[in-house]
Amino acid sequence: QVHLVESGGGLVQPGGSLRLSCEASGRTFSTHTMGWFRQAPGKEREFVAAITWSSTSAYYSDSVKGRFTISRDNTKNTVYLQMNSLKFEDTAVYYCACDRDAYRFTINSHEYAYWGQGTQITVSS
């Protein structure tokens, strides 16, 4: 079992930056891919970024590539999402998630078994 808690959300102006953190409890963190997803009002949840258990690979959606950076610190059981050059369309609830299976890389939300409670990001002037 993995319990995830996000933090770092808030209100930011367009062009600004925020860093989200997601702290995990449980022994499986260091062997599992971690992902960030988001859901805007009236829209389906979408993939944002994912990082392998050893940080050797990361993958981003086209909408955030070059602006967002995912990273993790396995000694702290924490995954981060650095968000720069934020846009109005980045407004959403952001969720971190943990892959169901160890040593696998996936961006399919259905293959993530554990989810945080979500943190709101609002980009507004």
C-alpha positions as CSV (number, residue, x, y, z in Angstrom):
1,Q,0.0,0.0,0.0
2,V,1.2,3.5,-0.9
3,H,-0.2,6.7,0.5
4,L,0.5,9.9,-1.4
5,V,0.2,13.5,-0.2
6,E,0.6,16.4,-2.6
7,S,1.6,19.9,-1.6
8,G,2.7,23.2,-3.3
9,G,-0.4,24.2,-5.2
10,G,-1.9,27.7,-5.3
11,L,-2.6,30.7,-7.3
12,V,0.0,32.0,-9.7
13,Q,0.1,34.6,-12.5
14,P,0.8,33.6,-16.1
15,G,4.5,33.1,-16.7
16,G,5.1,32.3,-13.1
17,S,6.4,29.1,-11.5
18,L,5.4,26.6,-8.9
19,R,6.8,23.4,-7.5
20,L,4.6,20.6,-6.5
21,S,5.8,17.9,-4.1
22,C,4.3,14.5,-3.5
23,E,5.4,12.5,-0.5
24,A,4.8,8.8,-0.4
25,S,4.6,6.4,2.4
26,G,5.2,2.7,1.9
27,R,8.2,0.6,0.9
28,T,7.4,0.4,-2.8
29,F,8.2,4.0,-3.8
30,S,11.7,3.4,-4.9
31,T,10.8,0.6,-7.3
32,H,7.9,2.2,-9.0
33,T,7.3,4.8,-11.7
34,M,5.7,7.9,-10.5
35,G,3.4,10.2,-12.5
36,W,1.7,13.5,-12.4
37,F,-1.8,13.9,-13.9
38,R,-4.2,16.8,-14.0
39,Q,-7.9,17.4,-14.4
40,A,-9.4,20.7,-15.4
41,P,-13.0,21.6,-14.8
42,G,-15.2,19.8,-17.3
43,K,-12.4,17.8,-18.8
44,E,-11.0,14.3,-18.4
45,R,-7.9,13.6,-16.4
46,E,-4.8,13.9,-18.5
47,F,-1.2,12.7,-18.3
48,V,1.3,15.4,-17.5
49,A,4.7,13.7,-16.7
50,A,6.2,10.5,-15.4
51,I,9.6,9.4,-14.1
52,T,11.0,5.9,-13.7
53,W,11.9,4.4,-10.4
54,S,15.6,5.2,-10.8
55,S,15.1,8.6,-12.5
56,T,16.8,7.3,-15.7
57,S,13.8,8.3,-17.9
58,A,11.1,10.9,-17.8
59,Y,8.3,11.6,-20.2
60,Y,6.1,14.6,-20.7
61,S,2.9,15.5,-22.5
62,D,3.4,17.8,-25.4
63,S,1.5,20.5,-23.6
64,V,4.1,20.8,-20.8
65,K,7.3,19.7,-22.5
66,G,10.0,22.2,-22.1
67,R,8.1,24.0,-19.2
68,F,7.7,21.3,-16.6
69,T,10.3,19.1,-15.0
70,I,9.6,15.9,-13.0
71,S,12.1,14.6,-10.5
72,R,12.3,12.4,-7.5
73,D,14.3,11.8,-4.4
74,N,14.0,8.2,-3.3
75,T,15.8,9.0,0.0
76,K,12.9,11.3,0.8
77,N,10.1,9.2,-0.9
78,T,9.2,12.3,-2.7
79,V,8.4,13.2,-6.3
80,Y,8.4,16.8,-7.6
81,L,7.0,18.7,-10.5
82,Q,8.7,22.0,-11.3
83,M,6.3,24.1,-13.4
84,N,7.7,27.1,-15.2
85,S,6.1,29.6,-17.7
86,L,2.7,28.7,-16.5
87,K,-0.3,29.3,-18.7
88,F,-4.0,29.9,-18.1
89,E,-4.6,26.4,-19.6
90,D,-2.4,24.8,-16.9
91,T,-5.2,25.5,-14.4
92,A,-6.3,22.2,-13.0
93,V,-6.2,19.9,-10.0
94,Y,-2.9,18.1,-10.1
95,Y,-2.5,14.5,-8.9
96,C,0.5,12.4,-8.2
97,A,0.2,8.7,-8.7
98,C,2.2,5.5,-8.3
99,D,2.4,2.7,-10.8
100,R,0.7,-0.5,-9.8
101,D,3.7,-2.6,-10.9
102,A,7.3,-2.4,-10.0
103,Y,10.0,-1.8,-12.6
104,R,7.7,-0.8,-15.4
105,F,7.3,2.6,-17.1
106,T,3.8,3.6,-18.1
107,I,1.8,6.8,-18.8
108,N,-1.5,5.0,-18.8
109,S,-3.5,6.3,-15.8
110,H,-5.4,3.0,-15.5
111,E,-2.1,1.4,-14.6
112,Y,-1.5,3.6,-11.7
113,A,-2.9,2.1,-8.5
114,Y,-2.3,4.8,-5.9
115,W,-3.3,8.4,-6.1
116,G,-2.9,11.5,-4.0
117,Q,-5.8,13.7,-3.0
118,G,-4.9,16.4,-5.5
119,T,-3.8,20.0,-5.3
120,Q,-5.3,22.9,-7.1
121,I,-3.2,25.1,-9.5
122,T,-4.9,28.2,-10.6
123,V,-3.2,30.4,-13.2
124,S,-4.8,33.8,-13.3
125,S,-3.9,37.4,-13.7
